[in-house]
């Protein structure tokens, strides 16, 4: 099971608010040959979703959720500020 920490949910909510993501959209964790990324997108019926304060803040397609089974998404402090990390 993939876990998203409360700190990560707060961070994602601030990304949504700061970037004026439309109410019907959320942040999607995407996969590409270059790695994982984030992009605004509308949830799809088979997605795994994570909520904070009544708003969906993260959407992940099932194949990616399955690959991340047993992992946790959290926030790490970097020299460039806070960033999501999977561990």
N, C-alpha and C positions, 0 to 999 in steps of 0.2 A: 504494500500500500504506500502510495506517495503521500507525504505530509507537507503541508505548507504552514510555516510558523505564523503566529499572530503578527510578529514584526514584519514578515514578508507581505502579509495581507495589508497592513497599514501602509507600507511602502508602495504597493501596487495601487491602492486607493489614492494616494497622493499623486502618482503618475497620471491616473485617470483625471483627477481634478485639475492638475497643472496643465494638462494637454487638451482640455475640453473634449474628452471622448464622449460621443453621444450616448444618451441614456440607454439605448438599445444595444450598445456595443460594450466590449470589455477588452482586456488585454489577453492576447493569445500567445502561448508559448509555441514557437514554431521550430521546425528542424530543417536544416539545409546541409549541403556538403561542407559548408564553412562552420557549422555548429548550431547551437541553439540561439534563438533570438526572441524578441518580443515585438508584437505589432497589434494595433487596434483591430478588432474584428467582432462580428456578431457570433454568439454561441450557436452551435449546431446541436441537433437532438442527441447525438451519441457522444458528445463531449463530456469530460469530467470538469465540473465547475467548482470554484472556491469563492465563498462570499465573505464580506466584511461590512458591518453596519447596514445590512439589508441590500447591499449591492454586490453583484457578481464582479469580482476583481480579477479573476484569472480563469481562462478556459484552455483546456489541453485536450487534443484529440487522443482517443483511446490507444492507438499504437505507441504514442510517445509516453503516455501514462504507464503502459505496460513495460516499456524500456526503463522507466524510472522507478519501478517497483522497489520498495525498501529504502528509497532515498528521501531526502528532505530539502525543501526550498526555504532558504533563510536569507537574511540580509547581513552582509559583511561590510565593515568600514574599510574603504580603500583610500589611497592618497588623493583620489579624485572624488571622494564622497561615498555615500552608501551605494551598494550594488547587490543584486540578487546573486546567490550562490547555491549550487546544488551539491549536496554532500551526503 
